[in-house]
Amino acid sequence: MTRTAASTGLGPLLALCGALVWTSCGDGGDSAPTITITGSIADASTFAPLEDVRICLYEHHSTPCAHTDADGSYSMDVPASSELIFEVTRDGYWPYLTNFLAPGIDYEFPGPLYIFSEAEVLAGAASLGETIDAERGHLWVTVSDARTVDGASGLPGAALDLDPGAGGILFFVDDDQSLSKTRTTTSSQGMASYMNAAPGDWILQVSHPDLECKPEHAFAGPQANSFRVHLTAGYTTSIFVYCD
């Protein structure tokens, strides 16, 4: 089951949170088995392919970074069967991290990764009455309903609870794609975010009254319905979970 990471209807507000992105903790040896990852990256507002986007494994310096070509496409070799965090950066665009569970075989992302400009991210924060803190990180969570035909529909009714030490401002994407600080669970959009949270490694709980939530592009935590997240100052970390 694979779902795309961007929702193009949210405009700059989704930029606070995250289109799909990728990196890895630690530094594996050169002899480790690898697979080839291919994909593409586009501007989230114009949908035009973006050239010269840099895709790296986060803090995994033995793995060469990739750059997109004129068609926005890239290819890179990464450790197989690994928990990876990808880092996507480009001048003038907001930097993203996202978790990815690398399979044991070559993998092609089914759609583009959409990224937003820095200006759009700042505008999104302003629309919430907030400002971006350069010393803090941001977390974007997409919760999908695995029971639907394509398994990609947003799941309403999921509650989020990030480790209290992380702090941050929690908001949800409402049914009409507006943002709400007063909601307590996801809408049919299945999207929520913590803005201006403390950098570090934290545990996020995603719970639903009727379903069990599991990692898709996310790392399982120590308990059921929990996920490990790594936040870095100035970046948005994006994770994807599904519930069934």
N, C-alpha and C positions, 0 to 999 in steps of 0.2 A: 504494500500500500504506500503510495508516494503522493504527496501533496505539494503544490507550488507554494512559494513563500510570500508572495506579494498580493495585496488586495488593492487594485488600482483605483477603487472608488474613494479611498480615504484621503487622498491628496497628501499635503505636507504632514498631517497628523500621524500617519503611519510611519513617517520618517523618524519620529521619536523612538520608534519601537523596532521595526525591523523587517526588512525583506530578508530572504534566505542568504546566509553567508557561512564561511568555513574556517579551522586551525588545530594545533595539537600541543598537549602539555608534555614536557620532557623532550628528550632528544634521542630518538631511536637509532640504532646502528645501521650502517649502510647495507649490512647483509640481510636485514629484515625483508620478508616478502613484500612486494608492492603491487598495487593495482593502478590503473589509469582512470582518472576522473576527468570527465569532459562536461562543459556547460557553456553558458553565455550570460552576459550581463548587459542590462539596458537601463536607460534613464527612466525613473519611475513616473515622471510627468509627461514626457514626450514619447516614451516607449522606443526611442531610437537606440540602436546598439551603441555601446560605449567602448572606444578603443583605449588602450593603455591603462586599463584597470589592473591593479596589482593584487594577486591572490597568493597568500602565503599560509603555511602552517604556523600558527601562533606559537612562538617560543620553541620552534623545532627547526633549528638553524641548518641542520644537515640536509634538509629537503629544499631543493631549489624552488623559488617562487615562480609563478606563471604570470603572464601578461596577456590581456585580451588583444585580438587583432582588430582590423577595421570592421569586421562583422560582429564584434563583441564576443567572439568565441575564444575559449581557452582549453588547454589540456595540461594535466600535471599528474605526476606519479606520487602516490601517497602510500603510507604503510597499510597493508591489508588487515582486515578484521581488527580495527583499532577504534578507540574513541578519539575523534579528532575535533579540533576547533579551528575553523578557517577564519582568516583575517582578510577583509576586502577593503582596499583603500584606493582613492584617486584624488588628485588635486581638485579642490572645490566641492568635494562630496563628503558626506558624513561617513565615518568609518564604522564598520560592522564586524561583529564576531557571531558565529553560530556553531552549535554543536552538530556533529554528524557522526553516525555510527557506520564506519566504513565496512562494506561487505567483503567477502573473500574473492570477489570477481570484479572485473572492470564495471564502471557505473557511469551512466550518462543522466544528468539531471533533465527532467522532461520539459522544463520551461526556463525562461530567463530568470536570473536574479535581478530584481529592480532595486536600484539605489537612489537616494535623494540627495540633492545638493545641501550644503551647509545652510544656505539661506532659507531653504524650505524647512529644515529642522528647527531653526530659530523661530521662524514664523509659526510653526506648529506649537512650540512651547508658549509663545506669546498668546495664542488663541486660547490656551488653558489658564491664562493669567499667571504663568510661571516663567522662570528663566532657567536656562541651562547652566548648571554648575560644572565648570571645567575639571574640578577635582572629584567628581562623582561619576558613576556609571549608570546605565539604563538597561532595563530588562523588558523584552517584549515576549509575550506568551500567546501562542495560537493553540486553541483546544478544538479538536475535530471530533465529530461523531462517526465512529467507525461502523455504525450500523446502517448508514445511508448507502445508496447504490455505489457512489464513487468513493465513499469514505472520506470525503473532503469537506463536508458541510460543517460550519461552525456549530459548536455544541452550547446551547443555553443551560444555565443553572450550575455552572462550575464555579467554585469558590477558590480563591488564591490566598496563600498565607506564606509570605517570605520571612525568613529568619528575622526576628525583631532587631537584631544587631545591624542589619543592613539598612534599616530605615527606608526612605524613599516615599514617593507620592504615588499611590495606587489610583489608576483610573481604568474604566472599561469603555469599549466601543459599543454604543447603543445600537438598537435595531435599525435606526435611521442613519447610522454611521457617524453620528455626533459623539462627542466624548463626555463621559459622566464620572464625576468624583463621588456621586451619591449611590450608585449601584453597588450591590454587594456580591453579585454573581455575573457571569458572562451572559450576554444576550445571544441572539441567534447568529451574531457575527463571530462569536467564540474567541474574541480578542481582548487582551488586557495588558497593562504595562505598569511597571514601577519606574518612575523617573527620579533621577538624582539620588540613587542608592549608593551606599558605601562600596568601594572596590573590595574585592576579596572573593573567597569561596563560601557559598551559602547553600542552604537547603530550602527549596521551594515545595510547598505542599499544594497540590491541585486535587480538589475533592469534588465529587458529585454524589447526590443522595442515592442514586440508583445504579451508577456505573463505576467500574474500576478504570483509572487513568494510568496509561503506560507511556514509555518513551517512544517517540518516533525519531525526530532529530533532537534528542535530549539524552541525558545520562541519568540512569536510575539512581535514586537515593537509597538510604538505609532502610526505609520502610515502604510499605505499599503506598502508592499515590504520591511519592516524594521524588524529587529530582535535584541533582547537583548542578549548580550554576556558578559560573565564574564571571565576575564583573570587573571591568577595567575602566579606569578614569578616561572619560572622553569618548567611550565606545558604547554602542548599543549591542547587547547580547540577545540573540533571538533563538528561542527554543520552540519545538513543536511536539505536542503530546496528543494522543488520541484516547478516547474512552469507549469502552464497550461492555 
